Amino acid sequence: AVVARQLERAYAAFNRKHFGGGLPPIPVAWSRKLDKDCVGWYTPEGGEDGAILILEDLKRFPCVWRLTLLHEMAHVKLRNHPDETRSNSIKHSKAWVREMRRLAAAGAFDKIW
């Protein structure tokens, strides 16, 4: 579907522009339902470096799914960081907050929010 390709293209473009191409090529897919009442999820399962799932209901809201994708890409970047791999971690560690602030300062959210 066109929107699915948009999701994959956005991951590749954001990876190049905001992560220096340093994120692995992982599956990025729509999901009809996610756990924990969330709209996006990075899971370590789904491949060597994991996968990103975005709630399918967001297809009609490109700004929201793009923000969600960037949020999950920050988790991908930190997938091996001790704060992110701790089993009882909230997953929004200080390292993750720093990464989101870096993205904001770099203009990653401009024209999206």
PyRosetta script that sets phi, psi and omega in degrees:
from pyrosetta import init, pose_from_sequence

init()
pose = pose_from_sequence("AVVARQLERAYAAFNRKHFGGGLPPIPVAWSRKLDKDCVGWYTPEGGEDGAILILEDLKRFPCVWRLTLLHEMAHVKLRNHPDETRSNSIKHSKAWVREMRRLAAAGAFDKIW")
pose.set_psi(1, 154.2)
pose.set_omega(1, -178.1)
pose.set_phi(2, -59.7)
pose.set_psi(2, -44.9)
pose.set_omega(2, -176.9)
pose.set_phi(3, -65.8)
pose.set_psi(3, -37.2)
pose.set_omega(3, 177.5)
pose.set_phi(4, -62.0)
pose.set_psi(4, -41.4)
pose.set_omega(4, 177.3)
pose.set_phi(5, -65.3)
pose.set_psi(5, -36.8)
pose.set_omega(5, 177.1)
pose.set_phi(6, -60.3)
pose.set_psi(6, -40.9)
pose.set_omega(6, 179.4)
pose.set_phi(7, -62.4)
pose.set_psi(7, -46.8)
pose.set_omega(7, 179.1)
pose.set_phi(8, -65.1)
pose.set_psi(8, -42.0)
pose.set_omega(8, 178.7)
pose.set_phi(9, -65.4)
pose.set_psi(9, -38.2)
pose.set_omega(9, 178.9)
pose.set_phi(10, -63.6)
pose.set_psi(10, -41.9)
pose.set_omega(10, 177.6)
pose.set_phi(11, -58.8)
pose.set_psi(11, -48.2)
pose.set_omega(11, -178.8)
pose.set_phi(12, -63.1)
pose.set_psi(12, -43.6)
pose.set_omega(12, -179.0)
pose.set_phi(13, -66.6)
pose.set_psi(13, -45.6)
pose.set_omega(13, 178.2)
pose.set_phi(14, -63.0)
pose.set_psi(14, -38.2)
pose.set_omega(14, 179.0)
pose.set_phi(15, -60.1)
pose.set_psi(15, -47.7)
pose.set_omega(15, 179.5)
pose.set_phi(16, -64.2)
pose.set_psi(16, -50.0)
pose.set_omega(16, -170.9)
pose.set_phi(17, -75.7)
pose.set_psi(17, -40.4)
pose.set_omega(17, -171.1)
pose.set_phi(18, -111.5)
pose.set_psi(18, -11.2)
pose.set_omega(18, -179.4)
pose.set_phi(19, -125.9)
pose.set_psi(19, 12.4)
pose.set_omega(19, 178.4)
pose.set_phi(20, 59.9)
pose.set_psi(20, 24.5)
pose.set_omega(20, -179.0)
pose.set_phi(21, 71.8)
pose.set_psi(21, 13.1)
pose.set_omega(21, -174.2)
pose.set_phi(22, -83.3)
pose.set_psi(22, -9.2)
pose.set_omega(22, 179.1)
pose.set_phi(23, -84.7)
pose.set_psi(23, 147.1)
pose.set_omega(23, -179.1)
pose.set_phi(24, -72.0)
pose.set_psi(24, 155.1)
pose.set_omega(24, 174.0)
pose.set_phi(25, -75.0)
pose.set_psi(25, 102.4)
pose.set_omega(25, -177.1)
pose.set_phi(26, -116.2)
pose.set_psi(26, 160.9)
pose.set_omega(26, 175.0)
pose.set_phi(27, -63.9)
pose.set_psi(27, 135.5)
pose.set_omega(27, 175.0)
pose.set_phi(28, -128.2)
pose.set_psi(28, 118.9)
pose.set_omega(28, -172.4)
pose.set_phi(29, -142.2)
pose.set_psi(29, 161.1)
pose.set_omega(29, 173.9)
pose.set_phi(30, -82.3)
pose.set_psi(30, 147.9)
pose.set_omega(30, 177.3)
pose.set_phi(31, -131.3)
pose.set_psi(31, 137.8)
pose.set_omega(31, 179.5)
pose.set_phi(32, -72.7)
pose.set_psi(32, -28.5)
pose.set_omega(32, -179.1)
pose.set_phi(33, -150.2)
pose.set_psi(33, 139.0)
pose.set_omega(33, 176.7)
pose.set_phi(34, -121.8)
pose.set_psi(34, 154.1)
pose.set_omega(34, 177.3)
pose.set_phi(35, -71.2)
pose.set_psi(35, 161.1)
pose.set_omega(35, 170.7)
pose.set_phi(36, 62.4)
pose.set_psi(36, 28.4)
pose.set_omega(36, 176.5)
pose.set_phi(37, 51.4)
pose.set_psi(37, 43.4)
pose.set_omega(37, 179.9)
pose.set_phi(38, -112.9)
pose.set_psi(38, 167.4)
pose.set_omega(38, -178.1)
pose.set_phi(39, -105.0)
pose.set_psi(39, -12.1)
pose.set_omega(39, 177.8)
pose.set_phi(40, -149.1)
pose.set_psi(40, 155.9)
pose.set_omega(40, -176.7)
pose.set_phi(41, -153.8)
pose.set_psi(41, 131.6)
pose.set_omega(41, 168.9)
pose.set_phi(42, -102.6)
pose.set_psi(42, 125.1)
pose.set_omega(42, 178.9)
pose.set_phi(43, -118.7)
pose.set_psi(43, 135.9)
pose.set_omega(43, 178.0)
pose.set_phi(44, -67.6)
pose.set_psi(44, -16.9)
pose.set_omega(44, 176.3)
pose.set_phi(45, -82.1)
pose.set_psi(45, 167.6)
pose.set_omega(45, 176.2)
pose.set_phi(46, 100.1)
pose.set_psi(46, 13.8)
pose.set_omega(46, 180.0)
pose.set_phi(47, 144.8)
pose.set_psi(47, 173.7)
pose.set_omega(47, -177.1)
pose.set_phi(48, -55.5)
pose.set_psi(48, -41.3)
pose.set_omega(48, -178.0)
pose.set_phi(49, -108.4)
pose.set_psi(49, 12.6)
pose.set_omega(49, 177.3)
pose.set_phi(50, 91.8)
pose.set_psi(50, -165.9)
pose.set_omega(50, -178.2)
pose.set_phi(51, -152.6)
pose.set_psi(51, 156.8)
pose.set_omega(51, 175.0)
pose.set_phi(52, -112.9)
pose.set_psi(52, 133.7)
pose.set_omega(52, 174.9)
pose.set_phi(53, -117.7)
pose.set_psi(53, 134.9)
pose.set_omega(53, 178.1)
pose.set_phi(54, -120.9)
pose.set_psi(54, 134.3)
pose.set_omega(54, -179.1)
pose.set_phi(55, -57.9)
pose.set_psi(55, 125.8)
pose.set_omega(55, -175.6)
pose.set_phi(56, -59.2)
pose.set_psi(56, -28.9)
pose.set_omega(56, 179.1)
pose.set_phi(57, -60.0)
pose.set_psi(57, -18.1)
pose.set_omega(57, -178.1)
pose.set_phi(58, -82.8)
pose.set_psi(58, -5.4)
pose.set_omega(58, -177.1)
pose.set_phi(59, -51.3)
pose.set_psi(59, -36.4)
pose.set_omega(59, -177.4)
pose.set_phi(60, -79.9)
pose.set_psi(60, -3.1)
pose.set_omega(60, -175.9)
pose.set_phi(61, -126.0)
pose.set_psi(61, 76.7)
pose.set_omega(61, -174.7)
pose.set_phi(62, -55.3)
pose.set_psi(62, -37.7)
pose.set_omega(62, 179.4)
pose.set_phi(63, -62.7)
pose.set_psi(63, -41.2)
pose.set_omega(63, -177.8)
pose.set_phi(64, -69.8)
pose.set_psi(64, -44.2)
pose.set_omega(64, -179.1)
pose.set_phi(65, -69.9)
pose.set_psi(65, -29.5)
pose.set_omega(65, 176.2)
pose.set_phi(66, -68.0)
pose.set_psi(66, -42.5)
pose.set_omega(66, 175.9)
pose.set_phi(67, -61.1)
pose.set_psi(67, -43.4)
pose.set_omega(67, 179.6)
pose.set_phi(68, -62.9)
pose.set_psi(68, -41.3)
pose.set_omega(68, 179.1)
pose.set_phi(69, -61.8)
pose.set_psi(69, -46.0)
pose.set_omega(69, 178.0)
pose.set_phi(70, -60.7)
pose.set_psi(70, -40.9)
pose.set_omega(70, 177.0)
pose.set_phi(71, -56.3)
pose.set_psi(71, -48.6)
pose.set_omega(71, -178.4)
pose.set_phi(72, -70.5)
pose.set_psi(72, -32.7)
pose.set_omega(72, 177.5)
pose.set_phi(73, -64.6)
pose.set_psi(73, -31.5)
pose.set_omega(73, 174.8)
pose.set_phi(74, -63.5)
pose.set_psi(74, -37.9)
pose.set_omega(74, 175.8)
pose.set_phi(75, -65.5)
pose.set_psi(75, -39.5)
pose.set_omega(75, 178.5)
pose.set_phi(76, -60.7)
pose.set_psi(76, -46.3)
pose.set_omega(76, -179.6)
pose.set_phi(77, -57.2)
pose.set_psi(77, -38.3)
pose.set_omega(77, -175.7)
pose.set_phi(78, -97.7)
pose.set_psi(78, 17.1)
pose.set_omega(78, -173.0)
pose.set_phi(79, -57.7)
pose.set_psi(79, -25.0)
pose.set_omega(79, 179.6)
pose.set_phi(80, -106.6)
pose.set_psi(80, 4.5)
pose.set_omega(80, 180.0)
pose.set_phi(81, -71.5)
pose.set_psi(81, 136.4)
pose.set_omega(81, -177.9)
pose.set_phi(82, -54.0)
pose.set_psi(82, -37.3)
pose.set_omega(82, -179.9)
pose.set_phi(83, -66.5)
pose.set_psi(83, -29.5)
pose.set_omega(83, -178.4)
pose.set_phi(84, -86.5)
pose.set_psi(84, -25.0)
pose.set_omega(84, -176.0)
pose.set_phi(85, -93.8)
pose.set_psi(85, -10.1)
pose.set_omega(85, 177.6)
pose.set_phi(86, -59.6)
pose.set_psi(86, 130.7)
pose.set_omega(86, -172.0)
pose.set_phi(87, -60.8)
pose.set_psi(87, -34.4)
pose.set_omega(87, -179.1)
pose.set_phi(88, -98.4)
pose.set_psi(88, 16.6)
pose.set_omega(88, -178.4)
pose.set_phi(89, -65.3)
pose.set_psi(89, 146.5)
pose.set_omega(89, 175.6)
pose.set_phi(90, -72.7)
pose.set_psi(90, -19.0)
pose.set_omega(90, -178.2)
pose.set_phi(91, 77.9)
pose.set_psi(91, -3.3)
pose.set_omega(91, 170.3)
pose.set_phi(92, -116.8)
pose.set_psi(92, 66.8)
pose.set_omega(92, -176.8)
pose.set_phi(93, -72.4)
pose.set_psi(93, 173.5)
pose.set_omega(93, 175.8)
pose.set_phi(94, -59.5)
pose.set_psi(94, -37.9)
pose.set_omega(94, 178.8)
pose.set_phi(95, -63.7)
pose.set_psi(95, -39.8)
pose.set_omega(95, 179.2)
pose.set_phi(96, -67.0)
pose.set_psi(96, -42.3)
pose.set_omega(96, 177.9)
pose.set_phi(97, -61.2)
pose.set_psi(97, -42.3)
pose.set_omega(97, 176.8)
pose.set_phi(98, -60.3)
pose.set_psi(98, -41.1)
pose.set_omega(98, 179.3)
pose.set_phi(99, -65.0)
pose.set_psi(99, -41.3)
pose.set_omega(99, 178.3)
pose.set_phi(100, -65.3)
pose.set_psi(100, -37.9)
pose.set_omega(100, 176.8)
pose.set_phi(101, -66.8)
pose.set_psi(101, -37.3)
pose.set_omega(101, 176.4)
pose.set_phi(102, -62.1)
pose.set_psi(102, -45.5)
pose.set_omega(102, 178.8)
pose.set_phi(103, -60.7)
pose.set_psi(103, -43.4)
pose.set_omega(103, 179.3)
pose.set_phi(104, -62.8)
pose.set_psi(104, -45.4)
pose.set_omega(104, -179.7)
pose.set_phi(105, -64.3)
pose.set_psi(105, -30.1)
pose.set_omega(105, 179.7)
pose.set_phi(106, -82.0)
pose.set_psi(106, -2.0)
pose.set_omega(106, 177.7)
pose.set_phi(107, 85.8)
pose.set_psi(107, 14.9)
pose.set_omega(107, -177.8)
pose.set_phi(108, -61.7)
pose.set_psi(108, -28.1)
pose.set_omega(108, -176.6)
pose.set_phi(109, -97.3)
pose.set_psi(109, -4.6)
pose.set_omega(109, 177.9)
pose.set_phi(110, -60.2)
pose.set_psi(110, 142.4)
pose.set_omega(110, -179.6)
pose.set_phi(111, 67.2)
pose.set_psi(111, 4.1)
pose.set_omega(111, 176.6)
pose.set_phi(112, -107.3)
pose.set_psi(112, -42.7)
pose.set_omega(112, -179.1)
pose.set_phi(113, -108.3)
pose.dump_pdb("model.pdb")
